[in-house]
Amino acid sequence: MSPIDTAWLRMDRPANPMVIIGILVLEGPVKLDRLEEHLAERFLAIPRFRQRVEIRGAEYWWVEDPHFDRQRHIRRVRLPGKGDQEELQRYIAELASEQLDKSRPLWQLRLVEHYEGGAAVVIRVHHAIGDGMALVGVILSITDGNDVPGNWGQAPGRGKRTGLLSIPGLETLAKGMALTQDVWQQAKGLASSPAKTIRTGAGIAGELAYLLLMPQDSPTRFKGSLSGNKRVAWTEPLPLPEVHAVSQALGCSINDMLLASVAGALGAYLRKKGDPVDGVEIRALVPVDMRGEVRVGELGNRFGIIAVELPAGIENPLARLAEVHRRMMELKESLEPPVTLGLLMALGYAPQIVQDKLFNLLLSRATAVMTNVPGPRHPLYLAGAEIKQLMFWVPQSGDIGMGVSILSFNGMVQFGLITDAALVPDPEAVVAQFRPQFEQLLYHVLMEFGGEGEHEAAARPASPVPLPRARKPRKAATPAPSRGGAARRKPARQ
């Protein structure tokens, strides 16, 4: 097992299993026997899904499970009561709270029968098997029309790599873990150019010092002691063309708008609870893919992490968007992704006590883990049934109790949330704020263009709606170390 995968394997906590959980909702009618056989054939054709973890001295190895039993991993279930979305959310929350058996291959499939006239497939995969980029590749490979390639199971950087990307839709995901294309391109360049990395050594040292010693983000109800009981929720999808049109009209990126909407939803939830929100900053740790070239069959983890502060305390939607845009522009020069990738690799070689202390130090400075993945733009089918909805939830590490997922698929984008019940027992109240936050930005565009539809507004040759000047960030209570390239950057973010 690679050192990075080892680090993620050892990151399991009783309150936070390191398990990625996803759901595929299938349009009916669904032939369940055909679906089960299709999934078994495709998953078991990938060697990693027949292997368990074995410890040999100080090393971890993937080995074939001699007692592999398909029934332990693929089961059919029926939801109680009405079997509606509320029941499905409750069922997924129960699964998200459970550890996977480390004496067996680290994955599960649950086929939810008769859900919304069709079926749902709930997927649980341990983070040690792969990151979001790798696992979305697995999901795409099992859909109809895609052959399972023969080189699945290679860890990044080990063994022979064959063939560039061939699964439809996966090329788009090459940049999916990155916040912006510029950040991804720089991260890819640093990962593939050791000489450049050496030349920027001072910057890397500054970034590492900043990450480990950066000030705490705001104390909110989103931080605290965890119970280990999870809650999940997701929104109804937004049409991606609408989001794109509004971003064009406002002169910002789609990502800026989505992050601003997330910040607004979290702030609105705090206000409804009667909590003070002035100046509140919520720091999210966001994975950035570092593979460079995406290759069919490459499992494992290959990503860095970037820290993003969400200005939840700014109530005005345009001012909040302007501040998010400013911060994203500032992050273009960040070396955090390659620095954290190197840190994770080093921690995989280190004793677990060292890993726990260093990574817990980083995690204590954040409130949430957040992933933004642009998925396939076209419909997908599984065992003859159309996938009408695709969603996933990222695992949280250490004492972090919130995971935010943004996923676009087939012309729609949606927002998912997983929380610890001790901190946020009602995540549906947070996700309910996501659409209104976006619609506030849409409203400003329509007002600026005199009531034109959002598509017409975006198509006009006129200048975009001017965003208000972003307010200056508050000064930190304790000074943070300067970051790499500080001479070219503004003061440390709060």
N, C-alpha and C positions, 0 to 999 in steps of 0.2 A: 504494500500500500504506500502511495506517495506520502511524503511528510505533510503536505497540505491536507490531504484527505484524513490522515491520522489526527491532525489538529481538530478537524470537525467531528470526527468520531468520538474524541475524548471530551467534546464540549457539551455532551448530554447533561442535563440537570433534572432533578425530580420535578421541578415546576416548569421546565422548558425542554421538552424532547427536541432533538435536532432533526426533526422530520418535516419535510416539505409535503404539504397536502394540497391536492388539486381535485377538481370536479369537471367532468364532461357530461353535459345534459344532452340527451339524444331525443330527437323528434321521433314520435311514434308513427306507425307501429314498429316495435323492436322484437326480433326473434332472439330470445334470451339464450337459447342453446347455441345458436350460431355466434352470438356475441361472446359468450364465455369461451368457446373453442378458439375463436379468433384471437382474443386477448391472451389466452394461454400459449398459443402457438407463437405469437409475436414476442411476448415478454421472455419466454423460456428459450427463444432463439438467441437471446443476448446472454453471454456467459455470466456476466455479473449478477444476474437475477437467479442464478443457480448456485451462487457462492455465498459462503458465510465468512465471518472474520475469525482468524486464528492468531493468537499471540505466541510468538517464538522469541523468547528472551525479551529484548526491549523493542522488538519490531512487530508490526501488524501485517498480516498477510491475508489475501483473498484466496480461499481454497474451496474446492467443490464440496458441496454438502452431500455426504454419502446417504443421508436419510431424508433427502428432499421429498416433501409431500406437497403436491399442488393444492390440496384442500386447505392447507394451513394459510395459503396466500391468496387464494381466489375463492370468494364466497358470495352467495346471493343473500340479500336481506330485504325485508319489507318494513317500511316506516309505520309506526303506530298512528292511531287517530286518522286524521284526514290525509296524511301523507303529503302535506303541502310543503312550501318553502320553509316555513317556520320549523316544521319537524325535521326537514333535511338539515337546516342550520344547527339544530340541537344535536343531531346525530354526528355531524362533522365535528362539532365542538367536543363531543365525547371522545372521538377518535384522536383529535388533536391533543388531547390531554394524556394519551396513553404512550408509554415507551414501546418501541419495537423490541422483540426478543433477539438479543445479540448472539444467541446460539444458533440462529437460523438466518437465512438470507433476509436482508433488511428492507423488505417491502411488503405491501399488501394491496390488494384490489378488492373493493366491495361493490357488487352490482346491485343497485337499488331498483327493485322491480316496480313497475307500474307508477313511475313518477311522472306526473303531468301528462299522462297518456302515452308516455314513452318509457325511458329508463335513465338512470344516472350512474356514472362510474366514478367512484371515489378512489383516488390513488394516493397512497402513502409511500414515500421513499425517503430513506435516511440521507442526510446531507453528505455523508461520507461517500455515497455512490456517485454523486454528481451535484453540480450547482444548477441553478435555474436554467442556464443556457443549455447544459447537457441534457437535462430532463425534458425540456421542451422539444429538443431534438428527438428524444425517445418517443414522446407523444406523437410527434409528426410522423415518425417512422412506422408507427403501428396503424396509422389511418389507411383507408383504402387507397390502392394505387401506388403505394410505396413499398418496395421490397426491403426486408430487413437485411442490412449489409453484414458482411462476414467479419468485420474488424471491430465490432463493439467490444468494449472491455479494456481497451488500451488507456492507460493513464496518460495525462498530458505530459509530453516530453519523454515518454518511454515507449520502446518498441517501434515497429514500423507504422507509419501513417500512410494511408492510401487514399488517393482521390480527393479532390476538392468537393465542396458541398454539392449534393445532388437532390436532397429532399426539398420539394417545393415549400417555400415559405421560410426556410431556415436561414437563408442569406440575409433576410431582413433582420433577423434576430441577432446578427453579428454585432450590431450596435445597440441592441435592446437593453443591456444592462447599464449602458452609459447614460449620463444625464444629458449630455450634448454631444454632437458629432465631434466637435473640437476636442473635448476632453478624451473621447475614445481614441481619436487619432493620435493624440500625444501619448496616451498610455500605451497604445500599441507600439509606437516608435521607441519608447523607453524600454519596453519589454524585449524588443527585438534588437536593440542596439546597446550592448554592454559598454562600448566606448562612450556613448552619450551619457549613459548612467554614471560612469566614473566622472565625467566632466561636470556633472551636476551634483556631485557628492555633497557639497555644502548645502544645496537646496534640499536634498533628501534628508540630511541630518536635521535641518530646521523643521521639515514636515513631520518627522518622527517625534521630535521634541514637542511640537504643537499638539499632535494627536494624543500623546500620553499625558500632557500637562495642561491641555486646554481647560478653561473654566467650565463649571457645571452649567447646563442649561437651566431654564426656569423651573422651580419646584411647582409642580401641578399635581392634580389627582391622577395623572397618567403615570406617575412614578410612585414606588412604594414596595412593600413586602408582597410577594406573590403567593397565591393559593395553589397554583397548579391546575385549577379548573379553567378551561378555556371557553370563550364565547366567540362566535363568528357571525359575520353578516356581509352582505354584498348589495350593491345598488342595481337598479334597472339600468341597462346600458344606455349611453348617450351616442347619438349618431356622430361618427368621427368627422364626416364632412362639415357638420355644424361647428365642431370644435376647431377644425382647421380654418374655416371661413372667419370665425371670430378672431383667431390668433393673427391671421393675415390682416384683418382690419385694424387690430391694435398694434401691429408691428412688433410682435413678440413670437416666441416659439410655442408650439403646442405644449411642450414640456413645462414652460413657464406658467402657462394657464392651468395645467393640471396640478402643479405644485402649489400655486396660489389658491386653487380651489380646496385642496387638502388642508392647507393652513387655515383657510376661512372656515371649513367644516369643524376643525378641532377647536378654533376660537369660539365659534357659535355654540358648540356643545358646552364649553366652560361657562359661557355667559348664561345659558339656560339653567345651569346648576348653581348660579349665583356666585361663581368664583371670580376673583379679580383677574383681569386679562391685560391691563395696560402694560405694554412692554414685554409681554410674554414671548419667549423664544423656545421653540420645541426642536431639539436637534434629532435628526434622523440619520442613521447610518445606511448608505446606499451602495449596493454592489456595482462595480464597473467591470465589464468583461475584459479580460486581458489575453484572450487566445490569439489575437491577430487574425489568422486564417482559421475559419471554422471548418472542421473536417467531420465527415460522416463517421459515426461510431466512436467519437472521443468522449469518454465519460470522465469522471473526476471533477475537481474544483480548480478553476483558474480565473480568479477574479480578485481585484483589490476592493477597497472600501473608501468611500468619500463621505465626509461629514457635511450635512446640509442643515442650516438653521431655517426653520419655517417661522415667519413672522405672524404667529397666530394672534398677536395682540393688536394688529392693524385691522380695524373694522372696515374702513373704506376699501372696496374691492379694487379700484384702480390704483390706489396708493400701495396696497398690498402687492398687486401684480408688478408694479414698478420696482418695489424693493426686491421681490423674487428675481426679476430680470437682472437687476444690478448684481445680485449675489451670484447668479449663474455666470454672468460675464466675468466676474472676479475669479470664479473657479476654473476658468479656462487654463490658468497658469499653474493649477495645483498639481503637485507630485504625489498626492495622497494615494491614488490607486496602486502604482508600482511599489510604493513604500509599504503599504499594508499587505500586499501580496508577498513581499519579501519577509515581512514580519510573521505572517502565517506560516510560511515555509520554515523559518527558523524555529518557531514554536513547536512545529511538528517533530523536530529533532530533539527538542529540549525535554527534560522531565516534565511530567504533567503538572507538578506543583508550580513550576516556573511559568508554564503556559497559563494556568489559572490566574496567577497573580497579575501578569502583564495584560492579558485580555480582559480580565475583570476591571482593571484600571481604565481601559479604553471604554468598555461598555457602561461604566458608571457615569460617564459624561453624556450619555444619550438617553432619549426617551423611547425611541421607536427604531425599528428596522423597516426600510421601505424599498420596494422594487418596482420599477417601471419598465414593462416589457411590451414593445410593439410586436404583436403576433402576426400570423398569416392574414393577408387581406382578402382571401378567397374562402369559400365554404370548404369544410372538411367533412368526411364521411367515415363512419366506423361500423364495420360489419353490415353495410348497406343502409345504415341510418345516418341522417344528417346530424352533425354536432351543432345544436342551436345556441349553446352557451358554453363558454370555457372560462374557468376561474381557478385561482390558486391562492394559497396563503403561505407566507414565508415564516420559517421558525424564528423565534426570538432567542437571544443568547443571554447568559448570565442572569441579571435581575431585570432585564428589559421585559416589559409586559404588553407591548403593542407591536403589531406587524401590519404595515400598510402595503397593499398590492394594487397596482394600476396595470391593466392589461387591455390592449386593443386587439380585436379579432373580427374579421369579416365585416369591416366598415363600422364597428361599434367599439366604444371604450367604456370600461366599467371599473369601479372602485370597490375593493374588498378590504375588510378589516378583521383582524383577530386580536383579542384582548384577553387579559387575565381577569376573571370574574371579580376578584377582590378590588381591582382598580376601576374597571369599566364593565359593569354587569350588563349594560345595554348598548352594545356597539351599533345596533340598528338605529339608535338615535343619532349617532355620529354620521353614519353613511347617508341618513336621510337628509343631511345638510349639504351633501356634495352637489347635487343637481341645482338647488337654489343658489349656491355660490357661483356656479358656472353661469346660471341664468342672469345673475346680476351683471356680469361682464357682457353677456349678450344684449341685455337691456341698454347698456351704455352705448354699444355699437349702433343699435337700432335708433336710439335717440339722436346720435350724432349724424346719422345719415337720413334723418327725417322719416323713419318708419319703413325703410327698405328692408326686404328680407335679408337674412345674413349672407346668403349666397350672392345676392346682387351687390351687397355692401362690399364684400371681399373682392368682387370683380371690378369695382370702380377704380379708375386710375388715380383718384385723388390720394393725398397723403394719408397715412394711417392716423387713427385717433391718437392725439398726443397723451402719453401717460404723464401723470403728475410727477414732480420731482420727488424722488425717494428721500425719506427722512434719514438723517444720519443715525447709525446704530448707537445704542447706549454704551457707555464705557463699562468695562468689566470691573467687578468688585475687586478682583485680584488680577494683576497683569498676567497675560498669557505670553509664552515665549514667542518670539518672532518666527514666522514661517519661512520656508525656503523661498528665495527670491524676494525677501521682504522689501528691498530697496525699490522694487518695481510695483509693490502692492500697497493697498490701503491698510489701515490698522486691522488687527486681528478681529475676526467676526465674533459676535456675541451669541 
